[in-house]
Amino acid sequence: MTNPAIMEIIKSKEAKKRYDFLLDGKVIAFLDFPNRWVKAAMAQAGDLQWQIRRRGWWKHTIEISAEQSPYSKWNAAMGWRGNISIRTDDNKQFHLKRKGFWNTSWVWMNDQKETVVELKLNVWSWRKQGIITLNAANTSLIWLSLVGWFIAICAREDDRAAAAL
């Protein structure tokens, strides 16, 4: 892929905590948090669906389960700064890390330490929540974007709660 694809993330008007992923102005995926106070969401890209849930009080784990066949289930432990490693269905390992001093960017890297997905949160706009840059041609990048956005939103809420104390 010579030119990176740019996805825009907007907050949906239909639900309080739903994020729509737009590519060329069309919604290609969404992340919906049915309960505002629980760290669990339903992710959908096309006709594929996943349930994503963060568990644990002190040491967090991310649990992802597919709603379609094959009914896969992933369990990954998060590091102290929110770093996580996930192996996709095509047996490739990806690592999510925070980037930058203010922690408003996250990157998915492959085993060769190449950035394949970059997530940038927009903290100043209520409607336009951020952008995602897809740097490589891979079928699992939309899935990684959904999981990464879930983790970034959970981390942003945790940071805001800690700042309020």
C-alpha positions, 0 to 999 in steps of 0.5 A, a space after each residue: 500500500 503506497 498511500 496510507 488510508 485515513 479513517 476518521 472517528 466520529 461520535 455517533 448521534 444515535 447513541 451516547 457512547 458509539 464511535 463510527 469509523 469512516 473511510 472515504 465518508 462511509 461508515 465501515 465499522 463501529 464500536 458501541 458501548 451499551 453501558 456507559 459505566 462498564 468497560 465492554 463494547 460491541 465492535 462490528 466491521 461489515 457483517 463481522 462482530 466481536 465483544 470486547 471487554 476489559 477485566 480486572 481491577 489492578 492488572 487488566 486483561 482484554 477479552 475479545 470474543 467473535 460472534 460468528 464462526 469460527 467462535 474465536 476467543 482472545 485473552 491478552 494481559 495489558 502492561 502498566 502503560 496499557 501496552 498489549 500484544 495480540 496474535 491475529 487469526 493469520 498468526 501475526 503478532 502485533 503490539 499496541 503502545 502509547 506514543 508521545 508525551 501527552 499520550 494522545 497517540 497509540 500505535 500498533 507495531 508488527 514484530 519488525 517494529 514497523 508501525 502498521 496502524 496509528 491512532 490519534 485521539 482528538 481531545 478538543 472536539 466532541 464530534 470528531 474523536 480522532 483519526 486512524 492511519 493504516 500504513 500496510 495492506 492487511 486484512 486484520 487492520 480494521 479489527 486492530 483499529 477497533 481493539 486499539 480504539 477500545 483500549 485508547 478510550 478506556 485509558 482516556 477515561 481512566 486518565 480523566 478519572 485519576 485527574 479528577 481525584 
